[in-house]
């Protein structure tokens, strides 16, 4: 009797695990950013902005690839603002093929030498025009290690392109800024929620397995 119950319990547990595994989400979406680790040069050649990072800066600021401090690989992006208020410097890249309702996450790693006014934004665009944007701006302070940042947003109705922007700004009066950026990621995917029919099937399977176990135990 005990041997039969033990086998029944093993069967019951294995079956439940198999059903649960069928609800596991698909592997994480691929990183859609090109040159995510800044191992290749950033550009300043104008549109189109798909497939590469485009840099922007003022005469008192600079942005470009650097071997001075990197998180992985052999390079990172270095952004600098000199002794200048109301200045800015940064990079951006366009990612097409957006689908309304999908969840998107823009993330990466940055390291400050001093205090810096950092902004990372997703600009949602349609037909070449911006229709909305996220808001993200804060102060990044000196650290010995890279610090992760992330921004999550839902693709709005009508948007076909995401413009990812990371930059420095001294609008708040912070000057003499230096920041390194590396290992940037942008992943997009639909929210994977089991359909009602699948949930019903799961519940039915559990009830059947419970009934099988009870019959074996009571026999």
C-alpha positions in Angstrom: 0.0 0.0 0.0 2.7 2.5 1.0 4.6 1.7 -2.1 1.6 2.3 -4.3 1.0 5.6 -2.6 4.6 6.7 -3.0 4.5 6.0 -6.7 1.2 7.8 -7.0 2.7 10.9 -5.2 5.7 10.8 -7.5 3.4 10.6 -10.6 1.2 13.4 -9.2 4.2 15.7 -8.5 5.8 15.1 -11.9 2.6 15.8 -13.7 2.0 19.0 -11.9 5.6 20.1 -12.7 5.1 19.3 -16.3 1.9 21.3 -16.5 3.5 24.3 -14.7 6.5 24.2 -17.1 4.1 24.7 -20.0 3.2 28.1 -18.6 6.8 29.3 -18.3 7.4 32.4 -20.4 9.5 32.3 -23.5 13.2 33.2 -23.3 13.9 36.9 -22.7 13.6 39.1 -25.7 16.8 40.0 -27.6 18.6 43.3 -27.0 17.6 45.5 -29.9 20.3 48.1 -29.5 23.2 48.1 -32.0 26.7 48.7 -30.5 25.3 48.2 -27.0 28.8 48.2 -25.5 30.2 51.1 -27.5 33.0 48.9 -29.0 32.4 50.7 -32.3 32.5 54.5 -32.8 29.5 56.6 -32.3 28.5 58.8 -35.2 27.7 62.5 -35.9 26.6 62.2 -39.5 22.9 62.9 -39.2 19.9 60.7 -40.1 18.9 58.0 -40.3 19.5 57.1 -36.7 18.8 53.4 -36.9 21.7 51.0 -36.5 24.1 53.3 -34.7 24.4 55.7 -31.8 24.3 59.4 -32.9 26.2 61.8 -30.6 25.2 65.4 -29.8 27.1 68.1 -27.9 28.0 71.7 -27.6 31.4 73.4 -27.9 31.9 73.1 -24.2 30.9 69.5 -24.0 32.1 66.2 -25.6 30.9 62.7 -26.1 32.8 59.8 -27.7 34.3 56.3 -27.2 36.7 55.8 -24.4 39.2 53.1 -23.2 39.6 54.9 -19.8 36.9 53.2 -17.8 34.7 50.3 -19.1 32.5 47.7 -17.6 33.0 45.1 -20.2 34.8 44.7 -23.5 37.5 47.3 -24.1 35.5 50.5 -24.5 32.7 52.6 -23.1 31.1 55.9 -23.9 32.5 59.0 -22.2 30.4 62.1 -21.7 31.8 65.4 -20.4 30.5 68.8 -19.6 33.0 71.6 -18.8 32.5 74.7 -16.7 29.3 75.6 -18.4 25.7 76.0 -17.2 22.8 75.0 -19.5 24.9 72.7 -21.5 24.2 69.1 -22.7 25.8 66.1 -24.3 24.6 62.6 -25.1 23.7 59.9 -27.6 20.5 58.5 -29.1 19.5 55.6 -31.3 16.2 54.8 -33.1 14.6 51.3 -32.9 11.8 50.5 -35.3 9.1 47.9 -35.4 7.3 48.9 -32.2 3.8 47.4 -31.4 1.3 49.2 -29.3 0.8 47.6 -25.9 4.1 45.9 -25.7 6.3 46.5 -22.6 9.7 48.0 -23.3 12.7 48.4 -20.9 15.6 50.7 -21.5 18.5 49.9 -19.2 22.3 50.0 -18.9 25.2 50.8 -16.6 26.8 54.2 -15.9 29.7 55.5 -13.7 30.1 59.1 -12.6 33.3 61.0 -11.7 31.8 63.7 -9.5 28.2 64.7 -9.5 26.3 64.6 -12.8 22.8 65.5 -14.1 21.8 62.4 -16.0 18.8 61.8 -18.2 17.7 58.7 -20.0 14.5 58.9 -22.0 12.4 56.9 -24.5 10.9 59.1 -27.1 8.0 57.4 -28.8 7.7 58.4 -32.5 5.3 57.8 -35.4 6.1 58.7 -39.0 9.2 60.6 -38.0 7.5 62.7 -35.4 7.5 62.5 -31.6 4.1 61.7 -30.1 5.2 61.2 -26.5 8.1 60.6 -24.2 9.0 59.3 -20.8 10.4 61.5 -18.1 13.6 60.5 -16.4 16.2 62.8 -14.9 18.3 62.6 -11.7 21.7 63.3 -10.2 24.3 60.5 -10.4 27.1 60.8 -7.8 30.6 59.5 -7.7 31.1 55.8 -7.3 33.8 53.2 -7.5 31.7 50.8 -9.5 29.2 51.0 -12.4 25.6 51.5 -11.3 22.6 50.1 -13.2 19.8 52.3 -14.4 16.5 51.1 -16.0 13.3 52.7 -17.4 10.2 50.7 -18.3 7.4 52.0 -20.5 4.5 50.6 -22.6 4.5 51.3 -26.3 1.7 53.9 -26.9 -0.9 53.6 -29.6 0.4 54.9 -33.0 4.1 54.6 -32.1 6.3 52.8 -34.6 9.7 53.8 -33.4 11.5 54.2 -30.0 14.2 56.8 -29.8 16.5 56.0 -26.9 18.4 58.9 -25.5 21.0 59.0 -22.8 22.7 62.3 -21.9 24.1 64.8 -19.4 22.8 68.2 -18.8 23.8 71.1 -16.6 20.4 72.9 -16.5 20.4 72.5 -12.7 23.8 74.3 -12.4 26.0 71.2 -12.0 29.2 71.8 -14.0 32.4 69.8 -14.7 30.6 66.5 -15.2 32.1 63.2 -16.4 30.1 60.0 -16.9 30.9 56.7 -18.5 28.1 54.6 -20.1 28.4 50.9 -21.0 26.3 47.7 -21.7 23.1 49.4 -22.7 20.0 47.3 -23.4 16.5 47.7 -24.9 14.1 44.8 -24.9 10.5 44.7 -26.0 7.9 42.0 -25.6 4.2 41.5 -25.0 3.0 40.8 -21.5 2.7 37.0 -21.4 -0.5 36.2 -19.5 -2.0 32.7 -19.9 -5.2 32.8 -21.8 -8.5 31.9 -19.9 -8.8 28.6 -21.9 -5.3 27.6 -20.9 -6.0 28.4 -17.2 -9.2 26.3 -17.4 -7.2 23.4 -18.8 -4.6 23.7 -16.1 -7.3 23.6 -13.4 -9.0 20.6 -15.0 -5.7 18.7 -15.2 -5.0 19.4 -11.5 -8.5 18.1 -10.5 -8.0 15.0 -12.6 -4.7 14.3 -11.0 -6.1 14.8 -7.5 -8.9 12.3 -8.3 -6.4 9.8 -9.6 -4.4 10.1 -6.4 -7.4 9.6 -4.2 -8.6 6.5 -6.1 -5.1 5.0 -5.7 -4.9 5.8 -2.0 -8.3 4.5 -1.2 -8.0 1.3 -3.2 
